[in-house]
Amino acid sequence: MSTIRFLRILTIRAMSSSSSSSSWSCNKCTFLNSASQKLNCMICLAPVSLPSSSPSPSLSISTNDEAKWACKACTFLNTYKNSICDVCGTRLPTSSLLGFDDLTDSGLESNNADSSVGSVFFPLRRCSKRKAMDDDVVEVEGASVVCSESQGVMKKNKEIETKGVASDSGTPLTCLKILSYNVWFREDLELNLRMRAIGHLIQLHSPHLICFQEVTPEIYDIFRKSNWWKAYSCSVSVDVAVSRGYYCMLLSKLGVKSFSSKSFGNSIMGRELSIAEVEVPGGKPLVFATSHLESPCPGPPKWDQMFSRERVEQAKEAIEILRPNTNVIFGGDMNWDDKLDGKFPLADKWVDVWEVMKPGDLGFTYDTKANPMLSGNRALQKRLDRILCRLDDYKLGGIEIVGKEAIPGLSYEKEKKVRGEIKKLELPVLPSDHFGLLLTLSLK
């Protein structure tokens, strides 16, 4: 974040905290301006209108019936597409999050006191689209990435070319391990211990390549300070890591020729495809990639915001981008629902590894029954996470689900409404609301 932008945010917070009954709410962007701001809105520069009441600190409905939440720090009304305030960066309180439910399960009452655990899929923070803020420019080892304000999402098809440092000795490998894991951005539920548990899984399995989704700046910082981190090259620099709400990340023990990132043109959530080209000792070059495809976000007023069409188009675009490579692995949180989205659109020679290696096994990676941390949530069992590949010079060795064990001696309290009465549940804590996938390859 630039110094200028930081000072503006501080000014905005100061103004909002000192607002009085004479403050006025902008009709265009809903920001609560102070009385001293007499001519134009400080955020969107719209001309002053007749004073209106201050926005409620709870859920608000705008004139176009779009559900919004008011930031506690600066009062700006954000849409539920943003889990972070578009003005000052304050995170949406967990208690205000909308739940993602199966839409067919009536076993849980709609006003459950905590439906957010493991059931919320929110978008990446979008770049500000207001002219009052400068474009953010961040450096990734000499390459600039500019966030486009005109569209409110990251600039389409941006390229981040970086050079990785080979951390492998060069000794020919007999097998490769690839881990894909949605680490869950929920920061108020034993974040440090959950991330340490994921670190223990990394040390246990020692994957050569890692695909992470839902990494936040706080999670990035925890990982970066871990002992296992030193063995990997990372696709996300420190500067980029602290400038975004949450994101995907690639890690490699192997020598990295390049990292790159391509934004999906149809995403309103800032979703993108992260790609790495790596050199395998004794083997052919390999490309591995990850993404967090558009998330289902059912919420008011229609509760039908499943974004299936966008997700399917993103899947097709990702496969098309990766298709020229003869050896490629694509793993991540696809948010895929076979009933809603159909069969994953794979090109020739591509396979869904789980379907090939585990025929007949449903392979749920998000499972409110198998994951006791999610007890009390609406029933949801989906194979949201997948590893897809196209391999000419490598053979599939095996695939397994990891992260299914509770963290010893750790629990948390959750409230659930049962027959009109609030009951407190003491539940175990697992590394994430998702399970991870571990793929093993061998050289032909």
C-alpha positions in Angstrom: 0.0 0.0 0.0 1.4 3.4 -0.9 2.1 6.1 1.7 -0.4 8.4 0.0 -3.1 5.8 0.1 -2.3 5.0 3.7 -2.6 8.6 4.8 -5.9 8.9 2.9 -7.3 6.0 4.7 -6.3 7.5 8.1 -8.0 10.7 7.1 -11.1 8.9 6.1 -11.2 7.0 9.4 -10.6 10.1 11.4 -13.4 11.9 9.6 -15.9 9.1 10.0 -15.1 8.7 13.7 -15.8 12.4 14.3 -19.0 12.4 12.2 -22.1 13.9 13.8 -25.8 14.3 13.0 -24.8 16.9 10.3 -22.9 14.3 8.3 -24.3 13.4 4.9 -24.4 10.1 3.1 -23.5 10.1 -0.6 -26.3 8.9 -2.8 -23.9 7.4 -5.2 -21.5 5.4 -3.1 -23.2 5.7 0.4 -20.0 6.9 2.1 -20.7 9.0 5.2 -19.1 12.4 4.7 -18.4 14.9 7.4 -20.2 18.3 7.5 -16.9 20.0 6.4 -17.1 18.0 3.1 -19.6 20.4 1.6 -19.3 20.2 -2.2 -18.4 16.6 -3.2 -18.2 13.2 -1.8 -14.7 12.5 -0.5 -14.6 9.0 -2.1 -16.4 9.1 -5.4 -16.5 12.9 -5.9 -20.2 12.9 -6.6 -21.9 16.3 -5.8 -23.5 16.8 -2.4 -27.1 15.9 -2.1 -29.7 16.4 0.6 -28.5 15.0 4.0 -29.6 11.5 4.8 -29.4 9.3 7.8 -26.2 7.5 8.7 -25.9 4.0 7.5 -26.8 1.3 9.9 -23.9 -0.7 11.3 -25.7 -3.9 10.4 -27.0 -5.3 7.1 -28.3 -2.6 4.8 -30.3 -2.8 1.6 -29.6 -0.2 -1.1 -32.2 1.1 -3.5 -31.3 -1.6 -6.0 -32.0 -4.3 -3.3 -28.4 -5.3 -3.1 -27.4 -6.5 0.3 -24.6 -4.5 1.9 -22.6 -4.4 5.2 -21.4 -1.2 6.8 -17.7 -1.1 7.8 -17.2 -0.5 11.5 -14.1 1.6 10.9 -15.1 4.0 8.2 -18.9 3.3 7.8 -18.6 2.7 4.0 -21.4 0.4 2.7 -19.7 -2.6 1.0 -21.5 -5.3 -1.1 -21.2 -8.8 0.2 -18.9 -9.5 -2.8 -16.2 -7.9 -0.7 -15.1 -9.5 2.6 -12.8 -6.6 3.2 -13.9 -2.9 3.2 -13.2 -1.4 -0.2 -12.2 1.9 1.4 -10.1 1.2 4.5 -9.3 -2.5 4.3 -11.1 -3.5 7.5 -12.2 -7.1 7.4 -16.0 -8.0 7.6 -16.7 -9.4 11.0 -17.2 -13.2 11.0 -20.6 -12.8 12.7 -21.9 -10.9 9.7 -20.8 -13.4 7.1 -23.5 -15.1 4.9 -23.5 -18.9 4.9 -23.1 -21.1 1.8 -25.6 -23.9 2.2 -26.7 -26.7 0.1 -30.1 -25.0 -0.6 -31.8 -28.4 -0.2 -31.1 -29.0 3.5 -33.7 -27.8 6.0 -32.1 -29.5 9.0 -30.6 -26.2 10.4 -32.6 -23.2 11.3 -31.9 -20.1 9.1 -30.9 -17.9 12.1 -28.2 -20.3 13.3 -25.9 -18.2 15.6 -22.8 -19.3 13.7 -23.4 -20.6 10.2 -20.1 -19.2 9.0 -17.7 -22.0 10.2 -16.5 -23.8 7.1 -19.5 -22.6 5.0 -18.4 -19.3 3.7 -16.7 -18.7 0.3 -15.9 -15.0 -0.2 -14.1 -13.3 -3.1 -10.6 -11.8 -3.2 -10.4 -8.1 -2.4 -11.0 -6.1 -5.5 -8.8 -3.1 -6.4 -10.5 0.2 -5.6 -12.5 1.7 -8.5 -12.6 5.2 -7.1 -10.5 8.0 -8.5 -9.8 9.2 -5.0 -7.3 6.4 -4.6 -4.1 6.0 -6.7 -3.4 2.8 -8.6 -1.4 0.3 -6.6 1.9 -0.7 -8.1 3.8 -3.5 -6.5 7.2 -4.9 -7.4 7.8 -8.7 -7.9 11.6 -9.1 -8.3 11.7 -6.3 -10.9 8.3 -6.8 -12.5 5.5 -4.4 -11.9 1.9 -5.4 -11.3 -0.7 -2.7 -11.7 -4.2 -3.0 -10.2 -6.7 -1.6 -12.6 -9.2 0.7 -10.9 -11.4 1.1 -14.0 -12.9 -2.4 -13.7 -12.6 -2.9 -10.0 -10.7 -6.2 -10.5 -7.0 -7.0 -11.2 -5.9 -6.1 -14.7 -6.9 -8.8 -17.1 -4.1 -11.2 -18.2 -1.4 -9.5 -16.1 1.9 -11.3 -16.3 4.2 -11.6 -13.3 7.5 -13.1 -14.4 9.9 -14.0 -11.6 12.9 -16.1 -11.2 13.0 -18.8 -8.6 16.0 -20.2 -6.8 16.7 -23.9 -7.3 16.5 -25.5 -3.9 17.0 -29.1 -5.0 20.5 -30.5 -5.2 20.1 -31.6 -8.8 20.1 -35.3 -7.9 17.6 -37.1 -10.2 14.3 -37.8 -8.6 12.3 -41.0 -8.7 9.0 -39.5 -7.6 7.4 -36.1 -7.1 4.8 -35.1 -4.5 2.3 -32.3 -5.1 0.1 -30.9 -2.3 -3.1 -28.8 -2.9 -4.8 -27.3 0.1 -7.4 -24.6 0.8 -6.0 -23.4 4.1 -9.1 -21.4 5.1 -8.9 -17.7 5.7 -10.9 -17.7 9.0 -8.5 -15.9 11.3 -10.5 -15.9 14.5 -10.4 -19.7 14.9 -7.0 -20.8 16.2 -5.2 -19.4 13.2 -1.6 -19.9 14.4 -2.2 -23.5 15.6 -4.1 -24.4 12.4 -1.3 -23.1 10.2 1.3 -24.9 12.3 -0.7 -28.1 11.8 -0.5 -27.5 8.1 3.2 -27.0 8.5 3.5 -30.3 10.2 1.8 -32.0 7.3 4.3 -30.4 4.9 7.2 -31.6 7.1 5.6 -35.1 7.2 4.9 -35.5 3.5 7.7 -33.2 2.2 5.9 -32.2 -1.1 8.1 -30.9 -3.8 5.3 -28.6 -5.1 2.5 -26.9 -3.1 -0.7 -25.2 -4.3 -2.4 -23.1 -1.6 -5.7 -21.2 -1.7 -7.2 -18.6 0.7 -3.8 -17.4 1.9 -4.2 -14.1 3.8 -1.4 -11.7 4.7 -1.5 -13.1 8.3 -1.2 -16.7 7.0 1.6 -15.8 4.7 3.5 -14.3 7.6 3.0 -17.4 9.7 4.2 -19.6 6.9 7.2 -17.3 6.1 8.5 -17.6 9.7 8.2 -21.4 9.7 11.3 -23.6 9.4 10.0 -25.5 6.4 9.5 -22.3 4.4 13.2 -21.9 3.7 13.2 -25.0 1.4 10.7 -23.4 -1.1 10.6 -20.7 -3.7 7.3 -18.8 -3.5 5.2 -17.2 -6.3 4.0 -14.4 -4.0 6.5 -11.7 -2.9 6.2 -10.1 0.6 5.0 -6.8 -1.0 2.2 -8.5 -2.9 1.3 -10.7 0.0 0.5 -7.7 2.3 -1.4 -5.8 -0.4 -4.2 -8.2 -1.0 -7.1 -9.7 1.0 -6.4 -13.3 0.2 -5.0 -15.2 -2.8 -3.6 -18.4 -4.2 0.1 -19.2 -3.8 2.6 -21.7 -5.3 5.6 -23.1 -3.6 8.4 -25.1 -5.1 11.4 -27.1 -3.8 12.5 -27.5 -7.4 14.2 -24.9 -9.5 11.7 -22.4 -10.9 12.1 -21.0 -14.4 9.2 -18.6 -13.9 6.0 -17.7 -12.0 3.1 -16.0 -13.8 -0.5 -15.1 -13.1 -3.5 -14.6 -15.4 -6.7 -13.0 -14.2 -10.0 -14.4 -15.4 -11.8 -11.8 -17.5 -15.3 -12.8 -16.2 -14.5 -12.8 -12.5 -16.2 -10.3 -10.2 -14.2 -11.8 -7.3 -10.7 -11.1 -8.7 -10.0 -14.8 -9.3 -7.0 -15.8 -11.3 -4.8 -18.7 -12.5 -1.3 -18.9 -10.9 1.3 -20.8 -12.9 4.9 -22.0 -12.3 7.4 -23.6 -14.7 9.8 -25.9 -12.8 12.8 -28.0 -13.6 12.7 -31.6 -12.4 16.2 -33.1 -11.8 16.4 -36.1 -14.2 13.1 -35.4 -15.7 11.3 -33.2 -18.3 10.1 -29.7 -17.5 6.9 -29.5 -15.6 4.2 -26.8 -15.3 2.0 -26.7 -12.2 -0.8 -24.3 -11.5 -3.5 -23.4 -9.0 -6.7 -21.4 -8.8 -9.7 -20.7 -6.7 -12.6 -20.6 -9.1 -15.6 -18.4 -8.7 -17.3 -19.2 -5.4 -21.0 -19.9 -4.8 -22.3 -17.0 -2.7 -26.0 -17.5 -2.1 -27.4 -14.5 -0.2 -30.1 -11.9 -0.1 -32.2 -10.8 -1.9 -32.4 -13.8 -4.3 -30.2 -16.5 -2.7 -29.4 -17.9 -6.1 -25.9 -16.4 -6.7 -24.2 -19.7 -7.5 -21.9 -18.3 -10.3 -21.9 -21.6 -12.2 -21.6 -20.1 -15.6 -18.6 -18.0 -14.5 -17.0 -21.0 -12.9 -17.4 -23.2 -15.9 -16.0 -20.5 -18.2 -13.0 -20.0 -15.9 -12.3 -23.8 -15.9 -12.4 -23.8 -19.7 -10.1 -20.8 -19.9 -7.6 -22.3 -17.4 -7.4 -25.6 -19.4 -6.9 -23.7 -22.6 -4.1 -21.6 -21.1 -2.4 -24.7 -19.8 -3.1 -27.0 -22.7 0.1 -26.3 -24.8 2.3 -27.9 -22.1 3.1 -31.5 -22.4 3.4 -32.0 -18.6 1.1 -30.0 -16.5 -0.6 -30.3 -13.1 -3.6 -28.1 -12.2 -4.7 -28.3 -8.6 -6.9 -26.1 -6.4 -10.2 -25.3 -4.9 -12.4 -25.5 -8.0 -15.7 -25.0 -6.0 -17.0 -27.6 -8.4 -20.4 -29.2 -8.2 -21.0 -31.9 -10.8 -24.8 -31.6 -10.4 -24.7 -27.8 -10.9 -21.7 -27.3 -13.2 -21.6 -30.6 -15.1 -18.5 -32.6 -15.9 -15.2 -30.6 -15.6 -14.3 -29.5 -19.1 -11.1 -31.4 -19.7 -9.2 -31.3 -23.0 -7.7 -34.4 -24.8 -5.1 -36.3 -22.7 -6.3 -34.5 -19.5 -7.6 -36.5 -16.5 -9.2 -35.9 -13.1 -6.7 -37.8 -11.0 -9.1 -38.8 -8.3 -11.5 -40.3 -10.8 -8.7 -42.3 -12.4 -7.0 -43.4 -9.2 -10.0 -43.8 -6.9 -12.9 -45.0 -9.1 -16.1 -45.3 -7.0 -14.7 -43.2 -4.1 -16.6 -40.0 -3.7 -13.6 -38.2 -2.4 -15.3 -35.3 -0.6 -12.8 -32.6 0.4 -15.5 -30.5 2.0 -17.5 -32.7 4.3 -19.6 -31.5 7.2 -20.0 -35.1 8.4 -16.4 -36.3 8.2 -14.9 -33.0 9.5 -16.1 -32.7 13.1 -15.1 -29.0 13.3 -18.0 -28.3 11.0 -20.6 -30.1 13.1 -23.8 -28.0 13.3 -23.4 -26.6 9.8 -25.8 -27.4 7.0 -25.1 -30.8 5.5 -22.7 -30.3 2.7 -20.5 -33.0 1.1 -18.7 -31.9 -2.1 -15.5 -32.7 -4.0 -14.7 -29.0 -4.2 -10.9 -29.6 -4.5 -9.4 -31.4 -7.5 -6.1 -32.2 -9.1 -6.2 -32.4 -12.9 -3.3 -33.2 -15.1 -1.9 -33.9 -18.6 1.3 -35.9 -18.5 3.5 -37.3 -21.3 6.6 -38.0 -19.3 5.3 -38.8 -15.9 3.1 -41.5 -14.4 0.4 -41.2 -11.8 1.6 -42.9 -8.6 -1.3 -42.2 -6.2 -3.5 -39.6 -4.6 -4.7 -39.3 -1.0 -6.7 -36.9 1.2 -4.7 -35.3 4.0 -5.6 -33.1 7.0 -8.4 -35.2 8.3 -7.0 -35.5 11.9 -8.1 -33.1 14.6 -5.3 -31.1 16.3 -4.7 -32.8 19.7 -6.0 -31.1 22.8 -7.6 -28.2 20.9 -11.3 -27.3 20.7 -13.5 -24.3 20.3 -17.1 -23.4 21.3 -19.8 -23.0 18.7 -23.4 -21.9 19.3 -26.3 -23.6 17.5 -30.0 -23.0 17.7 -31.9 -26.2 18.3 -35.7 -26.0 18.6 -35.6 -22.3 19.5 -32.9 -22.8 22.1 -29.2 -21.7 21.8 -26.9 -24.6 22.6 -23.2 -24.5 23.0 -21.1 -27.2 21.3 -17.5 -27.9 22.1 -15.9 -29.0 18.8 -12.4 -30.2 17.8 -10.2 -28.0 15.6 -8.8 -29.3 12.3 -6.2 -27.6 10.1 -8.9 -26.3 7.7 -12.5 -26.6 6.7 -11.3 -28.3 3.6 -9.2 -31.5 3.4 -6.0 -31.4 1.3 -5.0 -33.5 -1.7 -1.6 -35.1 -2.0 -0.5 -36.4 -5.4 2.5 -38.6 -6.1 4.1 -38.9 -9.6 6.9 -41.1 -10.9 9.2 -40.5 -13.9 8.5 -42.8 -16.9 
